[in-house]
């Protein structure tokens, strides 16, 4: 048993809730592990302190007074405001993203006319890579990916 598991079993062991194999494994671990044995003893001492501590009685009528104060508290009404604020935030972010995408497409289409775009694509044909050295990685990639009849 690992120490982390043994430490989870401290309270159930002291309360007599561990049975059978779990109890035997826990006791064996505590015998072999000085750190867990020390923690078990400290937990026992702490439990003893609580058992010997002085008990106090609540004054007469204490629970009735508490319940009366709770009853006098104004009830909280359901409010749509947090939902509306979250919805407005979501709408604002969505609008900002949409405007960014639209303005980006307007800028790109305005800067590169359609005729120039086809010239750029034609300039990237496979024939333009024929000047690459035969042992280069780019040449190897193009050779692997080129279509063959």
N, C-alpha and C positions, 0 to 999 in steps of 0.2 A: 504494500500500500504506500502511496506517495504522501508526503507531508500535507499537501494541499487538500487531499481527500480526508486525511485524518483530522485536519482542523475543522472540516465541515461536520465531522462526527462527534466533536467535543460535547456539544450541548445534548444531542440525543443520547450519548453514552451516559452522561451525568444524570439525565432524567430517567434512565432505565428503559429507553425506547429502542436501543440496539439489541438485536437478537441473533442467535446462531452464528453463522459464518462471519457476518459483519462485525459482531462483537469480538470474536476471536481474532480476526485480522487486525482490528483496532488495538486490542490489548497487546498483541505481538509487536505491532509497530511502535507502540509507546514504550515497550520494554527495550527495544533496539535503538530508538531515536531519543537522545537526551533533550533535544529542542522541543519535541512534542510532549515529552514527559513533563518538562518544566511548564509548558503552556497548560497542560492538563491540571497540574497542581495549582497554578495561578488562578485558573478558572474555578477550581474547587474552593479556593480561599475567598474569591470574590463572591461566589454563591453563598458561602457561610456568612460573609459580612451582611449580605442582604437579608438572610434569615434572622440574624441577631439584631437587625436595626429596629429602632423604635417605630411603632405603628401609630399613625395619627388618625383620628376620626374627623370626618367633615362635620361642620356645625349643623345643628338641626335645621332642616329646610333648605340646605344648600342646593341640592339637585332641583328642587322646585323653583328656586330663584334663578338658577341657570336656565331652566326650561322656559320660564316666564320671559327672561331677557331675549332668548332666541325667538320666541313668539312675537315680541314687540319689534323686532328688526323688520324694516321695510323689505318687502319681497322684491327681488330683481326681475324686471321685465325683460322679455326677450327683445333683443335689439338686432336689427339688420345692419347697423352701421359697420361693424367689422367686416361683414361679407361684402358690402358695397365698396368699402375702401379697397379690399383685396381685388375685387373685380375691376375697379378703376385703375389700379396699379398694373394689372395684367393687360388691360386694354391699351394703356399708355406704352408699355414695353412692346406689345405686338405692333402697334402703330409705328413706333420708332424703327423697328426691324423692317417692316414693310416699306417705309419711306427710304431707308438705307438701301434696300435691294433695288427699288425702282430708280432711285437717283444714280446708283451704280450702273445699272443697265443703260440709262440715258447717257451717262458720261462715256461709257464704252462705245456705244453705237454712234455717238456724236464725234468721237475722236478718231475712230477707224471706219472710214466709209466702206461700203460693201465690196467695192472693186478692189480696194487695198487688202481686205481680208482674204480674198481668194488668192491674191498674189503671195501673201505670207504663207498660206497653206501650200501653194505650189512650190515655194522655195524650200519647203521641208520634205521634199520627195526623197525616196531612197537613193536615187541617182546622185544626190548631192553629198552622200556619205561615201562615195567610191574612193575618195582621196584618203580615207582612213588607213592606217597601217594594218597589215594583214594579221598581226598578232595582238591587236588591241581588243579590249573587252567590248567596245561598241561594235566593232566589225564582227566579232563572234556572235553578239546578240542579234545583229541584223541578219547574219547568215542563218541562224536558227529560226528566226521568225519570218523570213521571207517566204512568200507563197511560191509553190512550185506547181507547174502544170501536170 
